[in-house]
Amino acid sequence: MSSLIFPMLWITHLKISWSSTISQDIRRELGMSTFEEGELKLATITRKCEKCDNDEFEYTRKQMRSADEGQTTFLTCTKCRDTITEN
């Protein structure tokens, strides 16, 4: 009778795990490619560098504080590697 009232109760106590081989099989069956190692290409933005007059910056964003505040943007000049941080 309790399994009819709480049919999902027993599932919360199961530990589910799988090997990387199984996850590779799942990716192959779904047609998903695996992450290939290589050079990471950062997003770029057009902005004038005050130090070298270059007009291209690479940027990344990161959540530095609590979730209710905006992300912090880190800009790096592609020529002189000068960095700018914006909140």
For each residue, the residues with C-beta under 8 A, 3 or more apart:
1: 4 5
2: 5 6 9
3: 6 7 9 10
4: 1 7
5: 1 2
6: 2 3 9
7: 3 4
8: 11 12
9: 2 3 6 12 13
10: 3 13 14
11: 8 14
12: 8 9
13: 9 10
14: 10 11
15:
16:
17:
18: 22 23
19: 22 23
20: 23 24
21: 24 25
22: 18 19 25 26
23: 18 19 20 26 27
24: 20 21 27 28 34
25: 21 22 28 29
26: 22 23 29 30
27: 23 24 30 32 33 34
28: 24 25 31 32
29: 25 26
30: 26 27
31: 28
32: 27 28
33: 27 36
34: 24 27
35:
36: 33
37:
38:
39:
40:
41:
42: 58 59 60 76
43: 58 59 60
44: 56 57 58 59 78
45: 56 57 59 75
46: 55 56 57
47: 55 56 57 75
48: 53 54 55
49: 52 53 54 55 57 77 79 80 82
50: 82
51: 77 80 82
52: 49 77 79 80 82
53: 48 49
54: 48 49 77 78 79 80
55: 46 47 48 49
56: 44 45 46 47 77 78 79
57: 44 45 46 47 49 75 76 77 78 84
58: 42 43 44 75 76 78
59: 42 43 44 45 73 74 75 76
60: 42 43 73 74
61: 71 72 73 74
62: 71 72 74
63: 67 71 72
64: 71 72
65: 69
66: 69
67: 63
68:
69: 65 66
70: 87
71: 61 62 63 64
72: 61 62 63 64 85 86 87
73: 59 60 61 85 86 87
74: 59 60 61 62 83 84 85
75: 45 47 57 58 59 83 84 85 86
76: 42 57 58 59 81 82 83 84
77: 49 51 52 54 56 57 80 81 82 83
78: 44 54 56 57 58
79: 49 52 54 56
80: 49 51 52 54 77
81: 76 77
82: 49 50 51 52 76 77
83: 74 75 76 77
84: 57 74 75 76
85: 72 73 74 75
86: 72 73 75
87: 70 72 73
